[in-house]
Amino acid sequence: MTRIQILNAAFPDPTLKPRIERRLTRFLRRLLVGKKKLDAQPEVDDAANDDLEEDAPNKADLSWSQRQCIVRRTDRIVSCANRKSPLTRLKPEDRKRLEVLRHGVELVALPSQHRADEIAAALHAEMPWLAPATNRIWHDLLQSVQRGEPGCHVMPLLLDGAPGIGKSYLARLLADLIGVPGLTLEATVENASFGLVGSQRGWGNAAPGRMINLILAELVGNPVIFVDEIEKAGRADSTKGQCFSLTDALLPLLEPTSAANWSCPYYEIGFDMRWISWILASNDWRSLPPPLLSRCPPIRLERPTVQHLKGFARHQGARRGLSEASIEAICEALDRAAARGHVPDLRAVIRMLDRAERMERRPPLH
């Protein structure tokens, strides 16, 4: 895995203050012993040479006032140097939380094109009715490997189709197969931008969003983030006339150029978010704003047939270790429902599998 700097800001150097104090102390001691010229050899600013200078002969003891003067001057120099970093404007607890990003985050990459083929094959074997989406994912993963990118990611996707056909399951399965964290956001529940990207300082409940919290917790820069029912996202209006819409907040994150220096509303610092794989889902794309559609052209997905659902039940049942009798009972229930003119959705099949697994795992009665 490759490690990159995701925070577009320099962290204050913790060794700067002691190094400046040592240099000022050394200079003052030389001055006090009457040494008018510095050594011809240029000074190297490292701890080893500083220790050699401290052990040099003809030292002059410094008084308490002289040492305090050095401390005050060092503080002024360090303050001027740290002023260039926006991190110094944050509260101590916020700086401490961002400290985990000092050494960057990891990007998970695919080792070869063969691994991209395996992921696409696994997705298609699980849900063949989502072939238009899995083909697009396959091509993006192949392109990421061919370009030699430090981390694999999928270009923003908008999956449009009826509820319960497996759009969220596809996103979770993709994250598991790649080996990256996943995040699911329900637009009907968190319809404003606060839940995803956070809120600006000054609000009573200001806090970073779930996207930043996920990266801070996992220290992985290319997670898979799934936003369900994006067309139902609303907007929050403040008393000052400001609008906070989820779709508007997504626009800079879906564009690679602007995502590379995305500004967090809470921390007010730029983050490199271009490696995130965004998967959006809708039931009817026609109500979405044109700027979002230009970044994510909708991919229309059809409902699974009974044969698709039976294949999914057999595939999942074998993975869960269910008995053949339980798997066939689920397939028979699907056939009976289809005979009555009703085809269950994928959620109903997963509930059947969960119930069958619970029944087989329960302890025997005596």
HUTA-V420340 format. One record per residue. N is the residue number from 1. SS is DSSP state (alpha for helix, beta for strand, coil for the rest). PHI is phi in degrees with one decimal (none if undefined). PSI is psi in whole degrees, 0 to 359 (none if undefined). Layout:
# HUTA-V420340
n->N ss->SS phi->PHI psi->PSI
n->N ss->SS phi->PHI psi->PSI
This chain:
# HUTA-V420340
n->1 ss->coil phi->none psi->144
n->2 ss->beta phi->-94.6 psi->145
n->3 ss->beta phi->-110.4 psi->130
n->4 ss->beta phi->-127.4 psi->161
n->5 ss->coil phi->-87.1 psi->114
n->6 ss->coil phi->-92.7 psi->340
n->7 ss->beta phi->-94.4 psi->120
n->8 ss->coil phi->-86.0 psi->58
n->9 ss->coil phi->-158.4 psi->145
n->10 ss->coil phi->-84.2 psi->133
n->11 ss->coil phi->-77.7 psi->141
n->12 ss->coil phi->-58.5 psi->140
n->13 ss->coil phi->-79.6 psi->115
n->14 ss->coil phi->-69.0 psi->342
n->15 ss->coil phi->-91.7 psi->359
n->16 ss->alpha phi->-66.5 psi->314
n->17 ss->alpha phi->-63.5 psi->310
n->18 ss->alpha phi->-63.3 psi->327
n->19 ss->alpha phi->-67.6 psi->319
n->20 ss->alpha phi->-67.1 psi->320
n->21 ss->alpha phi->-61.2 psi->319
n->22 ss->alpha phi->-64.7 psi->319
n->23 ss->alpha phi->-68.3 psi->318
n->24 ss->alpha phi->-66.6 psi->321
n->25 ss->alpha phi->-63.9 psi->316
n->26 ss->alpha phi->-62.3 psi->317
n->27 ss->alpha phi->-64.1 psi->316
n->28 ss->alpha phi->-66.0 psi->322
n->29 ss->alpha phi->-64.8 psi->319
n->30 ss->alpha phi->-62.6 psi->320
n->31 ss->alpha phi->-64.4 psi->320
n->32 ss->alpha phi->-70.3 psi->329
n->33 ss->coil phi->-84.7 psi->3
n->34 ss->coil phi->87.3 psi->15
n->35 ss->coil phi->-80.7 psi->111
n->36 ss->coil phi->-86.2 psi->333
n->37 ss->coil phi->-119.1 psi->143
n->38 ss->coil phi->-77.7 psi->161
n->39 ss->coil phi->-59.9 psi->145
n->40 ss->coil phi->-65.2 psi->330
n->41 ss->coil phi->-69.5 psi->129
n->42 ss->coil phi->-65.6 psi->145
n->43 ss->coil phi->-77.7 psi->139
n->44 ss->coil phi->-106.4 psi->125
n->45 ss->coil phi->-84.7 psi->77
n->46 ss->coil phi->-140.4 psi->167
n->47 ss->alpha phi->-67.7 psi->327
n->48 ss->alpha phi->-64.7 psi->311
n->49 ss->alpha phi->-67.6 psi->327
n->50 ss->alpha phi->-64.0 psi->322
n->51 ss->alpha phi->-66.0 psi->323
n->52 ss->alpha phi->-63.4 psi->319
n->53 ss->alpha phi->-66.3 psi->326
n->54 ss->alpha phi->-67.8 psi->333
n->55 ss->coil phi->-90.6 psi->4
n->56 ss->coil phi->-67.7 psi->155
n->57 ss->coil phi->-74.2 psi->176
n->58 ss->coil phi->59.7 psi->40
n->59 ss->coil phi->-71.3 psi->152
n->60 ss->coil phi->-118.8 psi->129
n->61 ss->coil phi->-68.5 psi->138
n->62 ss->coil phi->-97.7 psi->143
n->63 ss->coil phi->-78.6 psi->170
n->64 ss->alpha phi->-62.3 psi->318
n->65 ss->alpha phi->-65.9 psi->324
n->66 ss->alpha phi->-67.4 psi->320
n->67 ss->alpha phi->-66.4 psi->321
n->68 ss->alpha phi->-65.1 psi->325
n->69 ss->alpha phi->-64.0 psi->319
n->70 ss->alpha phi->-63.5 psi->318
n->71 ss->alpha phi->-63.0 psi->316
n->72 ss->alpha phi->-65.0 psi->317
n->73 ss->alpha phi->-66.4 psi->322
n->74 ss->alpha phi->-62.5 psi->318
n->75 ss->alpha phi->-61.8 psi->321
n->76 ss->alpha phi->-67.1 psi->318
n->77 ss->alpha phi->-65.1 psi->315
n->78 ss->alpha phi->-64.7 psi->322
n->79 ss->alpha phi->-63.1 psi->319
n->80 ss->alpha phi->-66.2 psi->322
n->81 ss->alpha phi->-69.4 psi->319
n->82 ss->alpha phi->-75.4 psi->344
n->83 ss->coil phi->-63.6 psi->339
n->84 ss->coil phi->-73.0 psi->339
n->85 ss->coil phi->-93.3 psi->128
n->86 ss->alpha phi->-67.5 psi->346
n->87 ss->alpha phi->-65.8 psi->334
n->88 ss->alpha phi->-70.5 psi->345
n->89 ss->alpha phi->-85.0 psi->351
n->90 ss->coil phi->-83.0 psi->162
n->91 ss->coil phi->-68.4 psi->155
n->92 ss->alpha phi->-56.4 psi->321
n->93 ss->alpha phi->-69.1 psi->327
n->94 ss->alpha phi->-72.0 psi->319
n->95 ss->alpha phi->-61.5 psi->321
n->96 ss->alpha phi->-65.6 psi->324
n->97 ss->alpha phi->-70.6 psi->325
n->98 ss->alpha phi->-78.9 psi->352
n->99 ss->alpha phi->-61.5 psi->335
n->100 ss->alpha phi->-66.6 psi->344
n->101 ss->alpha phi->-91.8 psi->5
n->102 ss->coil phi->-58.1 psi->320
n->103 ss->coil phi->-100.0 psi->17
n->104 ss->coil phi->83.2 psi->188
n->105 ss->beta phi->-127.3 psi->165
n->106 ss->beta phi->-93.1 psi->147
n->107 ss->beta phi->-114.4 psi->127
n->108 ss->coil phi->-86.7 psi->124
n->109 ss->coil phi->-118.1 psi->154
n->110 ss->coil phi->-82.4 psi->138
n->111 ss->coil phi->-70.7 psi->334
n->112 ss->coil phi->-160.9 psi->169
n->113 ss->alpha phi->-66.3 psi->332
n->114 ss->alpha phi->-62.2 psi->322
n->115 ss->alpha phi->-65.5 psi->322
n->116 ss->alpha phi->-62.4 psi->320
n->117 ss->alpha phi->-63.3 psi->320
n->118 ss->alpha phi->-64.5 psi->319
n->119 ss->alpha phi->-64.1 psi->315
n->120 ss->alpha phi->-62.8 psi->320
n->121 ss->alpha phi->-65.4 psi->321
n->122 ss->alpha phi->-66.2 psi->319
n->123 ss->alpha phi->-63.5 psi->316
n->124 ss->alpha phi->-69.3 psi->322
n->125 ss->alpha phi->-64.8 psi->326
n->126 ss->alpha phi->-76.4 psi->317
n->127 ss->coil phi->-138.5 psi->79
n->128 ss->alpha phi->-66.0 psi->338
n->129 ss->alpha phi->-71.8 psi->348
n->130 ss->alpha phi->-99.4 psi->31
n->131 ss->alpha phi->-57.7 psi->319
n->132 ss->alpha phi->-58.0 psi->324
n->133 ss->alpha phi->-76.7 psi->317
n->134 ss->alpha phi->-67.0 psi->327
n->135 ss->alpha phi->-64.6 psi->318
n->136 ss->alpha phi->-65.0 psi->318
n->137 ss->alpha phi->-62.5 psi->317
n->138 ss->alpha phi->-58.5 psi->313
n->139 ss->alpha phi->-64.5 psi->321
n->140 ss->alpha phi->-67.0 psi->319
n->141 ss->alpha phi->-65.8 psi->319
n->142 ss->alpha phi->-61.5 psi->316
n->143 ss->alpha phi->-64.3 psi->323
n->144 ss->alpha phi->-63.1 psi->320
n->145 ss->alpha phi->-71.7 psi->318
n->146 ss->alpha phi->-64.2 psi->326
n->147 ss->coil phi->-78.0 psi->349
n->148 ss->coil phi->69.7 psi->33
n->149 ss->coil phi->-68.4 psi->149
n->150 ss->coil phi->-65.5 psi->337
n->151 ss->coil phi->-144.8 psi->148
n->152 ss->coil phi->-85.5 psi->146
n->153 ss->coil phi->-159.3 psi->161
n->154 ss->coil phi->-109.9 psi->136
n->155 ss->coil phi->-63.6 psi->153
n->156 ss->coil phi->-51.9 psi->133
n->157 ss->beta phi->-117.6 psi->143
n->158 ss->beta phi->-122.7 psi->105
n->159 ss->beta phi->-93.7 psi->118
n->160 ss->beta phi->-112.5 psi->126
n->161 ss->coil phi->179.0 psi->176
n->162 ss->coil phi->-65.5 psi->158
n->163 ss->coil phi->-66.0 psi->149
n->164 ss->coil phi->76.9 psi->26
n->165 ss->coil phi->-104.4 psi->0
n->166 ss->coil phi->106.2 psi->20
n->167 ss->alpha phi->-67.0 psi->314
n->168 ss->alpha phi->-69.2 psi->324
n->169 ss->alpha phi->-63.6 psi->322
n->170 ss->alpha phi->-60.8 psi->317
n->171 ss->alpha phi->-65.1 psi->317
n->172 ss->alpha phi->-66.4 psi->319
n->173 ss->alpha phi->-66.4 psi->322
n->174 ss->alpha phi->-62.1 psi->316
n->175 ss->alpha phi->-61.7 psi->319
n->176 ss->alpha phi->-65.6 psi->319
n->177 ss->alpha phi->-69.6 psi->323
n->178 ss->alpha phi->-74.3 psi->326
n->179 ss->coil phi->93.0 psi->36
n->180 ss->coil phi->-123.4 psi->160
n->181 ss->coil phi->-66.2 psi->156
n->182 ss->beta phi->-127.5 psi->153
n->183 ss->beta phi->-140.8 psi->132
n->184 ss->beta phi->-114.3 psi->129
n->185 ss->beta phi->-121.1 psi->123
n->186 ss->beta phi->-90.6 psi->112
n->187 ss->coil phi->-67.3 psi->336
n->188 ss->coil phi->-72.6 psi->336
n->189 ss->coil phi->-94.2 psi->312
n->190 ss->coil phi->-108.8 psi->71
n->191 ss->coil phi->-78.7 psi->343
n->192 ss->coil phi->-91.8 psi->175
n->193 ss->coil phi->-79.5 psi->348
n->194 ss->alpha phi->-60.9 psi->317
n->195 ss->alpha phi->-63.4 psi->325
n->196 ss->alpha phi->-86.9 psi->306
n->197 ss->alpha phi->-103.8 psi->351
n->198 ss->beta phi->96.4 psi->175
n->199 ss->coil phi->-118.0 psi->155
n->200 ss->coil phi->-73.2 psi->154
n->201 ss->coil phi->-64.9 psi->146
n->202 ss->coil phi->110.7 psi->335
n->203 ss->coil phi->-76.0 psi->151
n->204 ss->coil phi->-63.1 psi->326
n->205 ss->coil phi->-112.9 psi->38
n->206 ss->coil phi->-61.6 psi->135
n->207 ss->coil phi->-162.6 psi->156
n->208 ss->beta phi->-68.7 psi->157
n->209 ss->coil phi->-82.1 psi->175
n->210 ss->alpha phi->-67.6 psi->332
n->211 ss->alpha phi->-64.8 psi->311
n->212 ss->alpha phi->-65.8 psi->319
n->213 ss->alpha phi->-61.7 psi->323
n->214 ss->alpha phi->-64.1 psi->316
n->215 ss->alpha phi->-68.6 psi->321
n->216 ss->alpha phi->-66.2 psi->327
n->217 ss->alpha phi->-79.8 psi->320
n->218 ss->alpha phi->-97.0 psi->338
n->219 ss->coil phi->56.4 psi->39
n->220 ss->beta phi->-124.3 psi->128
n->221 ss->coil phi->-91.1 psi->357
n->222 ss->coil phi->-127.9 psi->61
n->223 ss->coil phi->-75.0 psi->171
n->224 ss->beta phi->-104.4 psi->120
n->225 ss->beta phi->-113.2 psi->124
n->226 ss->beta phi->-111.7 psi->127
n->227 ss->beta phi->-115.4 psi->113
n->228 ss->beta phi->-93.0 psi->144
n->229 ss->coil phi->51.6 psi->55
n->230 ss->alpha phi->-63.4 psi->333
n->231 ss->alpha phi->-71.0 psi->345
n->232 ss->alpha phi->-95.9 psi->5
n->233 ss->coil phi->-68.2 psi->133
n->234 ss->coil phi->-97.8 psi->208
n->235 ss->beta phi->-146.5 psi->152
n->236 ss->beta phi->-115.3 psi->129
n->237 ss->beta phi->-111.6 psi->130
n->238 ss->coil phi->-84.5 psi->170
n->239 ss->coil phi->-68.3 psi->342
n->240 ss->coil phi->-92.2 psi->7
n->241 ss->coil phi->88.1 psi->7
n->242 ss->coil phi->-80.9 psi->143
n->243 ss->beta phi->-112.2 psi->134
n->244 ss->beta phi->-125.5 psi->97
n->245 ss->beta phi->-109.0 psi->142
n->246 ss->alpha phi->-66.3 psi->318
n->247 ss->alpha phi->-65.6 psi->322
n->248 ss->alpha phi->-66.9 psi->322
n->249 ss->alpha phi->-68.2 psi->334
n->250 ss->alpha phi->-77.0 psi->335
n->251 ss->alpha phi->-55.1 psi->308
n->252 ss->alpha phi->-67.2 psi->337
n->253 ss->alpha phi->-79.3 psi->338
n->254 ss->alpha phi->-88.5 psi->350
n->255 ss->coil phi->-101.7 psi->118
n->256 ss->alpha phi->-57.0 psi->323
n->257 ss->alpha phi->-65.2 psi->312
n->258 ss->alpha phi->-76.0 psi->331
n->259 ss->alpha phi->-68.4 psi->336
n->260 ss->coil phi->-66.0 psi->339
n->261 ss->coil phi->-138.0 psi->53
n->262 ss->beta phi->-72.9 psi->132
n->263 ss->beta phi->-93.7 psi->121
n->264 ss->coil phi->-73.5 psi->127
n->265 ss->coil phi->-61.5 psi->328
n->266 ss->coil phi->-82.3 psi->306
n->267 ss->coil phi->-80.3 psi->340
n->268 ss->coil phi->58.0 psi->42
n->269 ss->coil phi->-134.1 psi->148
n->270 ss->beta phi->-78.2 psi->139
n->271 ss->beta phi->-125.5 psi->148
n->272 ss->coil phi->-91.4 psi->101
n->273 ss->coil phi->-110.6 psi->17
n->274 ss->coil phi->-74.9 psi->349
n->275 ss->coil phi->-93.2 psi->359
n->276 ss->coil phi->-73.5 psi->138
n->277 ss->beta phi->-94.4 psi->113
n->278 ss->beta phi->-98.3 psi->128
n->279 ss->beta phi->-126.6 psi->113
n->280 ss->beta phi->-103.6 psi->150
n->281 ss->beta phi->-131.3 psi->143
n->282 ss->beta phi->-143.9 psi->156
n->283 ss->coil phi->-95.1 psi->336
n->284 ss->coil phi->-152.5 psi->105
n->285 ss->alpha phi->-72.1 psi->346
n->286 ss->alpha phi->-67.6 psi->341
n->287 ss->alpha phi->-90.2 psi->0
n->288 ss->coil phi->-81.4 psi->151
n->289 ss->coil phi->-69.7 psi->147
n->290 ss->alpha phi->-56.7 psi->321
n->291 ss->alpha phi->-58.8 psi->325
n->292 ss->alpha phi->-72.0 psi->320
n->293 ss->alpha phi->-67.4 psi->329
n->294 ss->alpha phi->-68.7 psi->331
n->295 ss->alpha phi->-86.3 psi->331
n->296 ss->coil phi->-133.2 psi->85
n->297 ss->coil phi->-60.7 psi->133
n->298 ss->beta phi->-67.5 psi->143
n->299 ss->beta phi->-110.1 psi->112
n->300 ss->beta phi->-78.4 psi->129
n->301 ss->coil phi->-118.8 psi->143
n->302 ss->coil phi->-97.9 psi->164
n->303 ss->coil phi->-70.3 psi->149
n->304 ss->coil phi->-74.5 psi->145
n->305 ss->coil phi->-81.8 psi->174
n->306 ss->alpha phi->-62.3 psi->321
n->307 ss->alpha phi->-64.3 psi->323
n->308 ss->alpha phi->-62.1 psi->315
n->309 ss->alpha phi->-67.4 psi->322
n->310 ss->alpha phi->-65.3 psi->320
n->311 ss->alpha phi->-64.0 psi->322
n->312 ss->alpha phi->-64.7 psi->318
n->313 ss->alpha phi->-63.3 psi->318
n->314 ss->alpha phi->-67.0 psi->319
n->315 ss->alpha phi->-65.1 psi->313
n->316 ss->alpha phi->-71.0 psi->323
n->317 ss->alpha phi->-62.5 psi->319
n->318 ss->alpha phi->-66.4 psi->322
n->319 ss->alpha phi->-65.6 psi->323
n->320 ss->alpha phi->-82.3 psi->353
n->321 ss->coil phi->79.1 psi->26
n->322 ss->coil phi->-74.6 psi->155
n->323 ss->coil phi->-72.5 psi->159
n->324 ss->alpha phi->-63.8 psi->327
n->325 ss->alpha phi->-64.4 psi->318
n->326 ss->alpha phi->-65.8 psi->318
n->327 ss->alpha phi->-63.5 psi->316
n->328 ss->alpha phi->-67.6 psi->328
n->329 ss->alpha phi->-65.5 psi->322
n->330 ss->alpha phi->-65.9 psi->316
n->331 ss->alpha phi->-63.4 psi->322
n->332 ss->alpha phi->-66.1 psi->321
n->333 ss->alpha phi->-63.0 psi->323
n->334 ss->alpha phi->-67.1 psi->321
n->335 ss->alpha phi->-65.0 psi->320
n->336 ss->alpha phi->-65.7 psi->320
n->337 ss->alpha phi->-64.9 psi->320
n->338 ss->alpha phi->-66.7 psi->325
n->339 ss->alpha phi->-65.4 psi->332
n->340 ss->coil phi->-86.4 psi->3
n->341 ss->coil phi->87.2 psi->15
n->342 ss->coil phi->-124.6 psi->122
n->343 ss->coil phi->-103.6 psi->115
n->344 ss->coil phi->-64.0 psi->160
n->345 ss->coil phi->-92.1 psi->180
n->346 ss->alpha phi->-66.5 psi->327
n->347 ss->alpha phi->-61.7 psi->320
n->348 ss->alpha phi->-64.3 psi->321
n->349 ss->alpha phi->-65.4 psi->319
n->350 ss->alpha phi->-64.9 psi->323
n->351 ss->alpha phi->-63.7 psi->320
n->352 ss->alpha phi->-60.4 psi->316
n->353 ss->alpha phi->-63.8 psi->319
n->354 ss->alpha phi->-63.4 psi->317
n->355 ss->alpha phi->-66.1 psi->318
n->356 ss->alpha phi->-62.7 psi->321
n->357 ss->alpha phi->-66.6 psi->320
n->358 ss->alpha phi->-65.1 psi->320
n->359 ss->alpha phi->-66.0 psi->322
n->360 ss->alpha phi->-76.4 psi->334
n->361 ss->alpha phi->-90.4 psi->349
n->362 ss->coil phi->-70.1 psi->148
n->363 ss->coil phi->-67.0 psi->148
n->364 ss->coil phi->-69.0 psi->147
n->365 ss->coil phi->-86.9 psi->139
n->366 ss->coil phi->-109.1 psi->none
